[in-house]
Amino acid sequence: MRYLKTLALGAVMVAGSTLSIQAQELHFIMCGGEIRDADQTVVDAFTAANPGVTVNIEAVPW
């Protein structure tokens, strides 16, 4: 019986850990009307360091 409880607990832990491994999408709004090269460089570095994360940049005027 103890083996069955341990097995069930392990299955729940594995199932719970896979739920947190999902792709994420961020929406980043830049005020000023244009996306500068420096802004794009920072976003590119962030997405390279965080696989599975997509950053969508939107430039809006003041």
PyMOL commands that set and color helices and strands:
alter all, ss='L'
color gray80, all
select helices_A, chain A and resi 2-19+37-49
alter helices_A, ss='H'
color red, helices_A
select strands_A, chain A and resi 24-31+53-60
alter strands_A, ss='S'
color yellow, strands_A
deselect
rebuild
show_as cartoon
